[in-house]
Amino acid sequence: MWKHLRVACLACLVAVPAAGGARAAEVDAGAIAYARGDYKTALSEWLPLAERGNATAQLHVGLMLRDRQGVRWKDFEGAASWFRRAAAAGNAEADYALGRLHYEGFLIPRDTVEMQTMLKAAAWQGHARAQLTLGVIYEYGLDDIGTDLTAALMWYELAARHGVPELDGKIARLRSRVSEKMTQAQIAEALRLAQAWPSAVE
């Protein structure tokens, strides 16, 4: 799960907006060090850039704290802080990563309001895994979030649009499973909402 996120994030490094070649080189240096497994160097390259407000570097510092790479122990609160900063700049991967920290129960107490806000922010930007996670949340409920099968199927339908190979089989199973619990009217409404996306979805 996290492996696919990390691959996607590293792939986006080459497109990071930077104020001049020096900043771009710093981001690239972190990516190169990370790719060869030199996590301490990667973190030392990314951290100053993150502190200066680069959202992609902030995301990667958060991921490294979460995964205990280049640091002595996992730091979920520290990771969340960096994800929030990157998310404020519109980084969909940071939205998703923060939402997943809550979903997985790594932040205590779990903040379901922030979780939903972050996952929906990523979903609005077309993040398939965020959409899939929202579907699971609404299919089964979580803490103070009740089940909503119509919303669950809608999110699964939206996730299916992206054609992510490693997700396609799982999404198909989830769509089939939740549909078996629903009335035809509920299914029709979920499909209508998915078709009307994004205007019909809050």
PyMOL commands that set and color helices and strands:
alter all, ss='L'
color gray80, all
select helices_A, chain A and resi 2-15+21-35+39-51+55-67+76-88+92-103+112-124+128-140+149-160+165-180+184-196
alter helices_A, ss='H'
color red, helices_A
deselect
rebuild
show_as cartoon
